[in-house]
Amino acid sequence: MGMQVNWNGYKYHKLQTAAGVTGAGSPMRLIDDAGGGLDTIAVQVEGITSATVTWQVSLNGVDWYGILLSPPPTGTGALTATADGIYRGNVKGLKWFRANITTFGSGTIEIEAFGVA
């Protein structure tokens, strides 16, 4: 699992580490056992040469569905990323988030997320 650090309403999680194949990586829990949850998530992707990362969320950790994240320069939401950059979106009321590498051609992909309550 990825590292999680919680402090004052913020949370950090490593979703993919030196990934060189397709795979779901380490999901980030967005709601804690006490019921507190994150509202917004920012995700940084580095190392994509030829790959697709699909943004996904779940309430039960089993069934996963797409969610729109937007790169700040354009603000246009997308279900996937094919380039390095920062992407952000609303995750209020959701329990799990993951960055699933759904296609892979080349690169060594690192993906980390930072959530804010």
Stockholm file with secondary structure:
# STOCKHOLM 1.0

chainA/1-117         MGMQVNWNGYKYHKLQTAAGVTGAGSPMRLIDDAGGGLDTIAVQVEGITSATVTWQVSLNGVDWYGILLSPPPTGTGALTATADGIYRGNVKGLKWFRANITTFGSGTIEIEAFGVA
#=GR chainA/1-117 SS CCCEEEETTEEEEEEEEEECSCBCCCCEECBCTTSCBCSEEEEEEEEEEEEEEEEEEESSSSSCEECCBBCTTTCCCBSEECSSEEEEEECTTCCEEEEEEEEEEEEEEEEEEEEEC
#=GC SS_cons         CCCEEEETTEEEEEEEEEECSCBCCCCEECBCTTSCBCSEEEEEEEEEEEEEEEEEEESSSSSCEECCBBCTTTCCCBSEECSSEEEEEECTTCCEEEEEEEEEEEEEEEEEEEEEC
//
